Amino acid sequence: MFKQIMLMLLLVGSLMAAMDVNKASKEDFMSINGIGDKKAEAIIKYRKKHGKFKSVDDLKNVKGIGDSIVNNVKKGKKKSTKTKKSTKKTDSKKKKTQKSSKKTDKKKKTTSKN
């Protein structure tokens, strides 16, 4: 009995995680990892032209949508909201830019004094 209840909960949970591709808005699609503005528009355009998708796998008929994106939709894999950490290269470029702008400012001050 316990196993049956757990199985039922698992199935209900997996159904809730999956997106209804026939009702999803552009923003809903864009929340999925791998789908941006253009792909979301392409999915909606395809849906309007060809009618409802019979399954999530039918998304592969849309140009630019492949197995990995279909799997992300099936799993409900959302985009990461983490911000990117700066790298050493990025930090050193920022420092170089700051230094060069300080040098330029000094040159301007010196030139304007003359």
PyRosetta script that sets phi, psi and omega in degrees:
from pyrosetta import init, pose_from_sequence

init()
pose = pose_from_sequence("MFKQIMLMLLLVGSLMAAMDVNKASKEDFMSINGIGDKKAEAIIKYRKKHGKFKSVDDLKNVKGIGDSIVNNVKKGKKKSTKTKKSTKKTDSKKKKTQKSSKKTDKKKKTTSKN")
pose.set_psi(1, -46.0)
pose.set_omega(1, -179.6)
pose.set_phi(2, -60.6)
pose.set_psi(2, -42.9)
pose.set_omega(2, 179.6)
pose.set_phi(3, -62.1)
pose.set_psi(3, -39.4)
pose.set_omega(3, -179.7)
pose.set_phi(4, -65.1)
pose.set_psi(4, -41.2)
pose.set_omega(4, 178.9)
pose.set_phi(5, -65.5)
pose.set_psi(5, -43.8)
pose.set_omega(5, 179.7)
pose.set_phi(6, -63.2)
pose.set_psi(6, -40.8)
pose.set_omega(6, 178.6)
pose.set_phi(7, -63.3)
pose.set_psi(7, -42.3)
pose.set_omega(7, 178.8)
pose.set_phi(8, -63.4)
pose.set_psi(8, -43.2)
pose.set_omega(8, 178.1)
pose.set_phi(9, -63.1)
pose.set_psi(9, -39.9)
pose.set_omega(9, 178.6)
pose.set_phi(10, -63.1)
pose.set_psi(10, -44.4)
pose.set_omega(10, 179.0)
pose.set_phi(11, -64.6)
pose.set_psi(11, -43.4)
pose.set_omega(11, 179.2)
pose.set_phi(12, -63.8)
pose.set_psi(12, -41.9)
pose.set_omega(12, 178.8)
pose.set_phi(13, -62.8)
pose.set_psi(13, -41.0)
pose.set_omega(13, -179.7)
pose.set_phi(14, -70.2)
pose.set_psi(14, -33.0)
pose.set_omega(14, 177.5)
pose.set_phi(15, -68.9)
pose.set_psi(15, -35.4)
pose.set_omega(15, -179.5)
pose.set_phi(16, -71.7)
pose.set_psi(16, -29.5)
pose.set_omega(16, -178.4)
pose.set_phi(17, -74.3)
pose.set_psi(17, -31.6)
pose.set_omega(17, -178.0)
pose.set_phi(18, -74.6)
pose.set_psi(18, 146.6)
pose.set_omega(18, -178.7)
pose.set_phi(19, -90.5)
pose.set_psi(19, 143.0)
pose.set_omega(19, 173.2)
pose.set_phi(20, -83.2)
pose.set_psi(20, 101.0)
pose.set_omega(20, -174.2)
pose.set_phi(21, -67.9)
pose.set_psi(21, -15.4)
pose.set_omega(21, 178.8)
pose.set_phi(22, -86.9)
pose.set_psi(22, -13.2)
pose.set_omega(22, 179.8)
pose.set_phi(23, -118.8)
pose.set_psi(23, -9.0)
pose.set_omega(23, -174.4)
pose.set_phi(24, -66.1)
pose.set_psi(24, 140.5)
pose.set_omega(24, 177.1)
pose.set_phi(25, -87.0)
pose.set_psi(25, 173.6)
pose.set_omega(25, 177.1)
pose.set_phi(26, -58.0)
pose.set_psi(26, -43.0)
pose.set_omega(26, -179.9)
pose.set_phi(27, -65.0)
pose.set_psi(27, -37.0)
pose.set_omega(27, 177.2)
pose.set_phi(28, -61.3)
pose.set_psi(28, -46.9)
pose.set_omega(28, 179.4)
pose.set_phi(29, -64.1)
pose.set_psi(29, -40.4)
pose.set_omega(29, -177.7)
pose.set_phi(30, -67.9)
pose.set_psi(30, -17.0)
pose.set_omega(30, 177.6)
pose.set_phi(31, -76.7)
pose.set_psi(31, -13.7)
pose.set_omega(31, -179.3)
pose.set_phi(32, -84.3)
pose.set_psi(32, 136.8)
pose.set_omega(32, 179.1)
pose.set_phi(33, -58.6)
pose.set_psi(33, 124.9)
pose.set_omega(33, 178.3)
pose.set_phi(34, 99.5)
pose.set_psi(34, -7.7)
pose.set_omega(34, -179.7)
pose.set_phi(35, -114.4)
pose.set_psi(35, 118.5)
pose.set_omega(35, 176.5)
pose.set_phi(36, -107.6)
pose.set_psi(36, -163.6)
pose.set_omega(36, -176.8)
pose.set_phi(37, -57.5)
pose.set_psi(37, -50.3)
pose.set_omega(37, -175.6)
pose.set_phi(38, -65.7)
pose.set_psi(38, -43.5)
pose.set_omega(38, -178.7)
pose.set_phi(39, -69.1)
pose.set_psi(39, -37.7)
pose.set_omega(39, 177.8)
pose.set_phi(40, -62.0)
pose.set_psi(40, -44.1)
pose.set_omega(40, 177.6)
pose.set_phi(41, -62.8)
pose.set_psi(41, -40.3)
pose.set_omega(41, -180.0)
pose.set_phi(42, -63.6)
pose.set_psi(42, -39.4)
pose.set_omega(42, 179.5)
pose.set_phi(43, -64.5)
pose.set_psi(43, -46.0)
pose.set_omega(43, -178.4)
pose.set_phi(44, -66.4)
pose.set_psi(44, -40.4)
pose.set_omega(44, 177.5)
pose.set_phi(45, -61.1)
pose.set_psi(45, -44.3)
pose.set_omega(45, 179.1)
pose.set_phi(46, -62.6)
pose.set_psi(46, -43.8)
pose.set_omega(46, -179.1)
pose.set_phi(47, -62.3)
pose.set_psi(47, -40.5)
pose.set_omega(47, 179.4)
pose.set_phi(48, -66.7)
pose.set_psi(48, -38.4)
pose.set_omega(48, -176.9)
pose.set_phi(49, -75.8)
pose.set_psi(49, -42.1)
pose.set_omega(49, -172.0)
pose.set_phi(50, -104.7)
pose.set_psi(50, -6.0)
pose.set_omega(50, -178.8)
pose.set_phi(51, 89.8)
pose.set_psi(51, -171.7)
pose.set_omega(51, -175.3)
pose.set_phi(52, -62.3)
pose.set_psi(52, 147.6)
pose.set_omega(52, 172.8)
pose.set_phi(53, -75.7)
pose.set_psi(53, 137.2)
pose.set_omega(53, 177.6)
pose.set_phi(54, -77.9)
pose.set_psi(54, -30.2)
pose.set_omega(54, 176.5)
pose.set_phi(55, -153.4)
pose.set_psi(55, 167.4)
pose.set_omega(55, 178.6)
pose.set_phi(56, -61.5)
pose.set_psi(56, -32.6)
pose.set_omega(56, 179.4)
pose.set_phi(57, -60.6)
pose.set_psi(57, -23.9)
pose.set_omega(57, 178.3)
pose.set_phi(58, -66.0)
pose.set_psi(58, -14.5)
pose.set_omega(58, 176.4)
pose.set_phi(59, -60.2)
pose.set_psi(59, -24.3)
pose.set_omega(59, 179.7)
pose.set_phi(60, -63.2)
pose.set_psi(60, -18.1)
pose.set_omega(60, 177.5)
pose.set_phi(61, -73.3)
pose.set_psi(61, -15.2)
pose.set_omega(61, 179.3)
pose.set_phi(62, -84.5)
pose.set_psi(62, 131.5)
pose.set_omega(62, -179.3)
pose.set_phi(63, -58.5)
pose.set_psi(63, 129.8)
pose.set_omega(63, 178.0)
pose.set_phi(64, 93.6)
pose.set_psi(64, -5.1)
pose.set_omega(64, 179.7)
pose.set_phi(65, -106.3)
pose.set_psi(65, 122.0)
pose.set_omega(65, -179.6)
pose.set_phi(66, -122.8)
pose.set_psi(66, -167.2)
pose.set_omega(66, -176.8)
pose.set_phi(67, -57.7)
pose.set_psi(67, -42.8)
pose.set_omega(67, -175.1)
pose.set_phi(68, -65.9)
pose.set_psi(68, -39.0)
pose.set_omega(68, 178.8)
pose.set_phi(69, -70.3)
pose.set_psi(69, -40.9)
pose.set_omega(69, 177.0)
pose.set_phi(70, -59.3)
pose.set_psi(70, -42.6)
pose.set_omega(70, 177.5)
pose.set_phi(71, -63.5)
pose.set_psi(71, -38.3)
pose.set_omega(71, 177.2)
pose.set_phi(72, -63.1)
pose.set_psi(72, -39.0)
pose.set_omega(72, 177.7)
pose.set_phi(73, -66.0)
pose.set_psi(73, -45.0)
pose.set_omega(73, -179.4)
pose.set_phi(74, -60.8)
pose.set_psi(74, -40.4)
pose.set_omega(74, -178.0)
pose.set_phi(75, -84.9)
pose.set_psi(75, -9.1)
pose.set_omega(75, -176.7)
pose.set_phi(76, 68.3)
pose.set_psi(76, 31.6)
pose.set_omega(76, -176.3)
pose.set_phi(77, -73.7)
pose.set_psi(77, 109.6)
pose.set_omega(77, -177.3)
pose.set_phi(78, -85.0)
pose.set_psi(78, 161.5)
pose.set_omega(78, 176.3)
pose.set_phi(79, -67.5)
pose.set_psi(79, 148.0)
pose.set_omega(79, 177.7)
pose.set_phi(80, -72.0)
pose.set_psi(80, 139.4)
pose.set_omega(80, 178.4)
pose.set_phi(81, -101.3)
pose.set_psi(81, 5.2)
pose.set_omega(81, 179.3)
pose.set_phi(82, -70.2)
pose.set_psi(82, 144.3)
pose.set_omega(82, 175.2)
pose.set_phi(83, -87.3)
pose.set_psi(83, 150.5)
pose.set_omega(83, -179.3)
pose.set_phi(84, -73.2)
pose.set_psi(84, 138.1)
pose.set_omega(84, 174.9)
pose.set_phi(85, -80.2)
pose.set_psi(85, 144.2)
pose.set_omega(85, 178.7)
pose.set_phi(86, -74.0)
pose.set_psi(86, 146.8)
pose.set_omega(86, -179.9)
pose.set_phi(87, -96.2)
pose.set_psi(87, 168.0)
pose.set_omega(87, 178.6)
pose.set_phi(88, -61.3)
pose.set_psi(88, -39.3)
pose.set_omega(88, 180.0)
pose.set_phi(89, -62.7)
pose.set_psi(89, -45.0)
pose.set_omega(89, 179.9)
pose.set_phi(90, -62.8)
pose.set_psi(90, -43.2)
pose.set_omega(90, 179.3)
pose.set_phi(91, -62.2)
pose.set_psi(91, -42.6)
pose.set_omega(91, -178.7)
pose.set_phi(92, -68.2)
pose.set_psi(92, -34.8)
pose.set_omega(92, 177.1)
pose.set_phi(93, -64.8)
pose.set_psi(93, -40.9)
pose.set_omega(93, 178.8)
pose.set_phi(94, -62.4)
pose.set_psi(94, -43.2)
pose.set_omega(94, -179.5)
pose.set_phi(95, -63.8)
pose.set_psi(95, -42.9)
pose.set_omega(95, 178.7)
pose.set_phi(96, -61.7)
pose.set_psi(96, -41.9)
pose.set_omega(96, 179.6)
pose.set_phi(97, -64.2)
pose.set_psi(97, -41.8)
pose.set_omega(97, 178.7)
pose.set_phi(98, -63.7)
pose.set_psi(98, -43.1)
pose.set_omega(98, -180.0)
pose.set_phi(99, -63.2)
pose.set_psi(99, -45.3)
pose.set_omega(99, -177.9)
pose.set_phi(100, -66.2)
pose.set_psi(100, -35.2)
pose.set_omega(100, 179.1)
pose.set_phi(101, -70.5)
pose.set_psi(101, -32.7)
pose.set_omega(101, 176.6)
pose.set_phi(102, -66.5)
pose.set_psi(102, -41.0)
pose.set_omega(102, 178.3)
pose.set_phi(103, -63.3)
pose.set_psi(103, -42.2)
pose.set_omega(103, 179.3)
pose.set_phi(104, -62.7)
pose.set_psi(104, -42.2)
pose.set_omega(104, 178.3)
pose.set_phi(105, -61.8)
pose.set_psi(105, -41.9)
pose.set_omega(105, 179.5)
pose.set_phi(106, -63.3)
pose.set_psi(106, -42.4)
pose.set_omega(106, 179.6)
pose.set_phi(107, -62.9)
pose.set_psi(107, -40.6)
pose.set_omega(107, -180.0)
pose.set_phi(108, -63.4)
pose.set_psi(108, -41.9)
pose.set_omega(108, -179.6)
pose.set_phi(109, -64.6)
pose.set_psi(109, -43.8)
pose.set_omega(109, -178.8)
pose.set_phi(110, -64.9)
pose.set_psi(110, -42.6)
pose.set_omega(110, -178.4)
pose.set_phi(111, -67.7)
pose.set_psi(111, -39.9)
pose.set_omega(111, -177.8)
pose.set_phi(112, -71.0)
pose.set_psi(112, -24.8)
pose.set_omega(112, 178.4)
pose.set_phi(113, -71.1)
pose.set_psi(113, -30.9)
pose.set_omega(113, -177.2)
pose.set_phi(114, -73.9)
pose.dump_pdb("model.pdb")
